[in-house]
Every structure is written in structure tokens, then in C-alpha cells.
Amino acid sequence: MSESTKRADGRSDNELRPLSVELGVQRWAEGSAVISVGNTVVICSATIEDRVPPHLRGSGTGWVTAEYSMLPRSTNTRSDREAVRGKLGGRTHEIQRLIGRSLRQAVDLKKLGERSILIDCDVLVADGGTRCASITGGWIALALAMRKKGIEAHLARHIAAVSVGIVGGRPMLDLPYEEDSRADVDLNVVGTGDGGFVEIQGTAEQEPFDRASLDALLELARTGMTQLVDFQRATLDGAR
């Protein structure tokens, strides 16, 4: 790809934003991590409790759930905390349910026993892909928590997420806000370490897109998720 066709931040179309992580940022949490994906920054923590929701009591099965929020100045203008408004917005409900569904796939819930793992994701800086960063960083916090509690053997698989889209007719990986806001097609893809898909959320913002475009985007997402899982592995190995 020539310099003239590179993206505004200098990346190629199939290149992730720079990744970094800081572990153990919350003293009392069983597992915690601040993940940075480009300019997007999310603090993720995992709490393990020896109880489950009422509908699972006596089942011998565990549970994983999540909460998500954006701090007031995570964006370029201040937004009120949802606690002040008195209710969660629809977007917040949607995203935290996505994070919970995705990270339940990471754990063998039957072997976990009647324990709950609660994942908290708070966006410090939002520049596109906050739900994907929350899932990728949430997995790291979850894995650290399970290791601390000596139940790492019940971690079933890696789970990571990435955005892809068609911007100006070009399929692109890992969209920042500037690209996401003008994308013709926008997908958030959650997947496993072995190339499987957990959830795909996709929208044509104006004109419908065809099967060939979808296949190209999913292949691009799979490439990105492979790199994200490698990042997760390296992070966990470095924390031993």
C-alpha cells in the first residue's frame, strides 16, 4: 500500500491500532487491567464471588456478567453519569449484555461451580471501539482473577473483539471514531483464539452491502482477533 492510501493515523487497512496494557491497577480487585487501543482507554476489573443469581442456585453452575460505563469526560464533551440520570441508557444496556455474553464463552461455567465473576468496564477515553476494548481487556482481567483464585483451569478459551468497516469503499480494521463516524458499513466482531465467532453486530449505514463484502470484513476481523489473542497470551505470560 502506498503512502498516499494509508489512513489518517498512518496505518494500513489491515493494521490494528497500537495496543498496551497495565495490570493490577485496582488494589482490591482479583484481576484488573487498563487496556489502551489507540486512543481508546478502558479500565477493566474482575471480581469473583461465591454466589450466583437466584435462578442458578442449586444448579452447580457458575455465571459471568458485566457492567459498562463511560466516564463523564471520556468524550470531547461532558456527559452526565447515568447514575445521576436515574437509569441506564439503551446503549449501555446493550453493551454490557454483549460483554457478559461474550465473556461467558471464556469460562467452563459447570466446572466453575456456584461462583460469579463480575466484570466492570469503565471507559476513560473513548475514540471508537470501546465495547471491543472492554471485551479484550475484560478477558485479561477475568483470566488474572481466575489465576489468583486458583481456578485458571476452568478458563475455557480466549475471547477478543475488534471492529471492522467499509470506509470510502475500503475494508478497514479497528476503526477509531473518525473512521467509524463516516463508515458505510460497521461491524463489531467477537471471536475466539482458534478463529471461531461468538457474536457479529453489523450495520449498513446507508446502502446495503453484499455477501462478498461481509466475507472480506469477517476475514479482516479474524486477522485482527488473532493478533489480539496473541497480545492476551503475551500479557498473561508476562504476568506469571
Number of C-alpha atoms within 10 A of each C-alpha: 8 6 9 8 11 12 12 10 9 12 17 17 21 15 15 22 20 10 14 13 17 12 19 16 14 15 8 10 17 21 28 30 25 26 25 22 24 19 17 22 25 31 25 32 30 29 19 19 12 10 15 20 11 7 7 14 13 10 11 14 17 23 24 24 19 25 17 26 22 20 18 16 15 19 15 10 7 10 12 11 15 15 8 8 9 8 9 14 11 8 11 16 13 12 20 22 16 20 27 22 17 26 27 20 18 20 26 17 20 14 16 20 18 20 22 21 26 19 28 23 29 19 25 21 20 22 20 22 23 28 26 22 28 30 29 29 31 34 32 30 30 29 26 25 22 23 18 12 12 10 13 16 12 18 20 14 16 23 29 31 31 27 31 28 32 25 18 12 10 14 20 27 26 27 26 20 16 11 20 22 13 14 24 21 25 24 24 21 23 27 25 20 19 13 13 12 18 16 14 13 11 15 15 14 13 9 9 9 14 8 8 9 15 17 11 16 24 21 14 22 28 24 17 25 29 18 15 23 22 14 18 22 15 11 16 16 9 8 10 7
